[in-house]
Amino acid sequence: MVRKKQTKRKSILDKLDLDSIPKSTKPLIDSKKILTHPVTKVVICGMAVYGVLKVSKYFVNGYAELIRATKKLT
């Protein structure tokens, strides 16, 4: 079983022409350009604002409960 895998690897490597493959290839999507795009900035800022509002809801509710609890004590 192991010997078959080794012979398959050798035959694939023998058929490959490594010199014809370019050394560096450009990616289809450039991540630096995506981050500078205005739509991406709007989406990221929108998600950040939504997250802050979602989390702040819990802080406001906790503060309101604290005030309610202190009023009941007095």
Secondary structure, 3 states (H helix, E strand, C coil): CHHHHHHHHHHHHHHCCHHHCCCCCCCCCCHHHHHHCHHHHHHHHHHHHHHHHHHHHHHHHHHHHHHHHHHHHC
